[in-house]
Amino acid sequence: MTVLDDLAQPRFSEAAQQIRDMMGALAPECPLDAEALHARASADTGLDDFGPAGYRERLDVVVAALHDIDGLHAAGVVNFYGQLLQLLKNRLLLADLLRRHPEIDGIELQPPVVIAGLPRTGTTHLHNLLAAAPTFRTMPYWESVEPFPLPSEAGRSPVEPDPRRTRMDVAVAVINTVMPLFPLMHEMTTDHVHEEIQLLANDFSTMLLETLAHVPRWRDYYLAHDQTPHYEYLATQLKAMQFLRGGRRWLLKSPQHLEQVPVLDRVFPGSIVVFTHRDPVPVALSMMAMITYSARMHRWPVPVAEIAAYWMDRLEQMLTALVRDRDTIGPQRSLDIRFDDFMAGELAVAKQVYELAGEPFGEAERAAITGYLDGHRRGRLGNVETSCEMFGLTAEDLRARFAPYVERFLT
């Protein structure tokens, strides 16, 4: 069991510090400024249509929230600049693709299978397990970050390596160097199946931004607005990605859906939703460890207790919304899976999901999933130790906060 003993004042290896220094040196050329970001995105793509303009107000809120961060270091500025720049480039590329191929709008999405649960409740394992067979359309990490190719890179031969994968290889190597313990909490590889929450970020309306930085200003804005139009933008992106790389029926997954069940159901009617559940106390502690550890990517020192308190409140909000809205999707289209039951019968759970979705679960599907399980046993990379004391919390307070959720789903 690995102990995180440098959450507040991170320590870095010599190789990690070299990367941080190189990134920091670029900060003067990477201002967190909306106009500068737009100009760079257009210059990089040769495009100038960013799609529906409503996102500009949201981007302004995000940029202002990033400027609010105490201790934001130069490497962190470059990190956020790169992320926001990619989101704007994705918008440009999508608008251009839709202009050139209006038939994309006519693609009819089949009702997706959606996994909704907090991190550490088995969502990632279930997602990758179900994706092992070719039944569902999923997106690898590299595609979720760059879903649409640059004009200069489009039309490649299928045998040529995709430059987007190459760029992601570099990005993953940087993450693993600067945050070597992150894979113990959430393994990230170029080709692993990733979440559509990354696509929601392209419309600058997603709780993903909260996991990347401590941005209360953004949270308040996000929670005050209906997310329906942003889920509709997600649906458009899924159509475009299906147009580009094929696929029949999407398998989706995000914790954000826990507090957006009615919106999910409205935008994706007929969707099959699998809710995953686990004792929220260790789940909350694990999530706090992951977020406070990754904060070293952009700030020093890291206010561990402040971030932990934020996420205790935020998780309570999410689970309260789930208790309120769970029955929006009836039993004919949904499952509630407890973590311990899933771990005790992974193949049985997969079969249950397939059956609910009306998909055949034959020998080929069973073999693919069994093969995945053989190579991805739980805890194979190690584990990180967590405790309430690490974050200035008490188990009693956490259990009181999450009692309605526990009573509904775990008793």
SULCORUR-V427373 format. One record per residue. N is the residue number from 1. PSI is psi as a letter, one per 30 degrees, with the letter a starting at -180 (none if undefined). D_FIRST is the distance of its C-alpha to the first C-alpha in Angstrom with 1 decimal. Layout:
# SULCORUR-V427373
N|PSI|D_FIRST  N|PSI|D_FIRST
This chain:
# SULCORUR-V427373
1|k|0.0  2|k|3.8  3|k|6.6  4|j|9.9  5|g|12.4  6|h|15.4  7|e|16.1  8|e|19.5  9|i|20.6  10|k|18.9  11|k|18.9  12|k|20.0  13|l|20.4  14|e|24.1  15|e|24.2  16|e|22.8  17|e|25.3  18|e|28.1  19|e|27.5  20|e|27.5  21|e|30.7  22|e|32.4  23|e|31.6  24|e|32.8  25|f|36.0  26|f|36.9  27|e|36.7  28|f|40.5  29|g|41.1  30|i|38.7  31|k|40.0  32|i|38.5  33|k|41.9  34|e|43.0  35|e|46.2  36|e|44.7  37|e|42.0  38|e|44.8  39|e|46.9  40|e|44.2  41|e|43.3  42|e|46.9  43|e|47.4  44|f|44.5  45|f|45.7  46|g|49.5  47|l|49.4  48|g|50.2  49|j|49.9  50|g|46.7  51|a|47.6  52|k|48.3  53|f|48.4  54|f|46.6  55|f|43.3  56|e|44.7  57|e|44.4  58|e|40.8  59|e|40.0  60|e|41.8  61|e|39.6  62|e|36.4  63|e|37.7  64|e|38.7  65|e|35.3  66|e|33.6  67|f|36.1  68|f|35.1  69|k|31.6  70|k|31.4  71|g|30.0  72|j|30.4  73|l|30.4  74|e|32.5  75|e|29.8  76|e|29.0  77|e|32.7  78|e|32.9  79|e|29.8  80|e|31.5  81|e|34.9  82|e|33.7  83|e|32.2  84|e|35.3  85|e|37.6  86|e|36.1  87|e|36.6  88|e|40.2  89|e|40.8  90|e|39.5  91|e|42.1  92|e|44.8  93|e|44.1  94|e|44.0  95|e|47.3  96|e|48.9  97|e|47.7  98|e|49.2  99|e|52.4  100|f|52.8  101|i|51.9  102|f|53.0  103|f|52.7  104|e|48.9  105|f|49.8  106|f|51.4  107|k|48.3  108|j|47.4  109|k|43.7  110|l|43.0  111|k|41.0  112|l|37.4  113|k|34.5  114|k|32.1  115|k|28.5  116|j|28.0  117|l|24.7  118|l|22.1  119|k|19.1  120|g|16.3  121|g|19.1  122|g|19.4  123|e|22.0  124|e|20.8  125|e|20.3  126|e|23.7  127|e|25.3  128|e|24.4  129|e|25.2  130|f|28.6  131|f|29.3  132|e|28.9  133|l|32.6  134|g|35.3  135|e|36.5  136|l|35.2  137|k|35.6  138|l|32.3  139|k|31.5  140|l|29.2  141|e|27.4  142|e|30.2  143|e|32.9  144|e|31.4  145|e|31.5  146|i|34.9  147|f|36.6  148|k|40.1  149|l|41.1  150|k|43.1  151|e|46.8  152|f|46.7  153|g|44.0  154|l|45.4  155|g|47.4  156|l|45.4  157|k|45.9  158|f|43.2  159|f|42.5  160|k|41.7  161|k|38.2  162|k|37.6  163|f|37.2  164|e|34.9  165|e|32.4  166|e|32.8  167|e|32.3  168|e|29.1  169|e|27.8  170|e|28.3  171|e|26.8  172|e|23.5  173|e|23.4  174|e|23.9  175|e|21.1  176|f|18.7  177|e|20.0  178|e|20.0  179|i|16.8  180|f|14.6  181|f|11.4  182|e|13.6  183|f|13.5  184|f|9.9  185|e|11.7  186|j|15.1  187|k|16.3  188|k|19.7  189|l|22.2  190|e|25.9  191|g|26.9  192|l|24.4  193|k|26.2  194|l|26.2  195|l|27.5  196|f|31.0  197|f|29.9  198|e|30.3  199|e|33.9  200|e|34.5  201|f|33.7  202|f|36.8  203|g|38.9  204|h|37.1  205|j|36.3  206|l|32.7  207|f|29.8  208|e|27.9  209|f|29.4  210|e|27.6  211|f|24.1  212|f|25.3  213|l|26.6  214|j|27.3  215|i|30.9  216|e|32.3  217|e|35.8  218|e|34.9  219|e|33.2  220|e|36.5  221|e|38.6  222|e|36.6  223|f|36.7  224|f|40.4  225|k|41.3  226|k|41.8  227|g|39.5  228|e|41.9  229|f|43.4  230|e|40.1  231|e|39.1  232|e|42.5  233|e|41.7  234|e|38.6  235|e|40.9  236|e|43.2  237|e|40.4  238|e|39.3  239|e|43.0  240|e|43.2  241|e|40.1  242|e|41.5  243|e|44.8  244|e|43.2  245|g|40.8  246|a|41.9  247|l|40.2  248|e|41.5  249|k|39.1  250|k|36.2  251|j|32.7  252|l|31.2  253|k|28.1  254|k|27.3  255|f|26.0  256|e|29.2  257|f|31.3  258|e|30.1  259|g|32.4  260|h|35.0  261|e|35.9  262|e|39.6  263|e|39.7  264|e|37.7  265|e|40.2  266|e|43.2  267|e|42.4  268|i|41.1  269|k|43.4  270|g|42.6  271|k|38.9  272|k|36.6  273|k|33.6  274|j|30.4  275|k|28.6  276|k|25.0  277|k|23.7  278|l|20.6  279|j|20.0  280|f|20.4  281|e|18.4  282|e|14.8  283|e|16.5  284|e|18.0  285|e|14.9  286|e|13.1  287|e|16.4  288|e|16.9  289|e|13.7  290|e|15.0  291|e|18.5  292|e|18.0  293|e|15.9  294|f|18.6  295|f|21.3  296|f|21.1  297|f|23.1  298|f|26.1  299|l|26.0  300|k|25.4  301|l|24.6  302|k|22.5  303|i|23.7  304|e|20.4  305|e|22.1  306|e|25.1  307|e|23.2  308|e|21.1  309|e|24.5  310|e|26.0  311|f|23.6  312|e|23.8  313|e|27.5  314|e|27.3  315|e|25.2  316|e|27.7  317|e|30.5  318|e|29.2  319|e|28.6  320|e|31.9  321|e|33.6  322|e|32.2  323|e|33.4  324|e|36.8  325|f|37.2  326|e|35.4  327|g|38.7  328|e|40.2  329|j|39.2  330|l|40.4  331|f|39.1  332|f|41.1  333|g|39.0  334|l|35.5  335|k|32.7  336|j|30.0  337|j|26.9  338|k|24.3  339|e|20.7  340|e|20.5  341|e|23.9  342|e|23.0  343|f|20.0  344|f|22.4  345|i|25.1  346|e|24.4  347|e|27.7  348|e|29.6  349|e|28.5  350|e|29.5  351|e|32.8  352|e|33.3  353|e|32.8  354|e|35.2  355|e|37.8  356|e|37.7  357|f|38.2  358|g|41.0  359|k|39.6  360|k|40.1  361|i|37.2  362|a|38.6  363|e|37.4  364|e|36.7  365|e|34.4  366|e|32.7  367|e|32.3  368|e|30.8  369|e|28.2  370|e|27.4  371|e|27.0  372|e|24.6  373|e|22.4  374|e|22.5  375|g|21.0  376|h|18.5  377|k|16.4  378|k|13.7  379|g|10.1  380|f|11.8  381|f|10.4  382|l|6.7  383|l|5.3  384|k|5.6  385|k|5.8  386|l|9.6  387|l|12.4  388|e|16.2  389|e|16.6  390|e|15.0  391|g|18.0  392|h|20.7  393|l|20.9  394|k|21.3  395|e|20.4  396|e|24.2  397|e|25.2  398|e|23.0  399|e|24.1  400|e|27.7  401|e|27.5  402|g|26.4  403|e|28.5  404|e|31.2  405|e|28.8  406|e|27.1  407|e|30.6  408|e|31.8  409|f|29.2  410|g|26.8  411|none|29.3
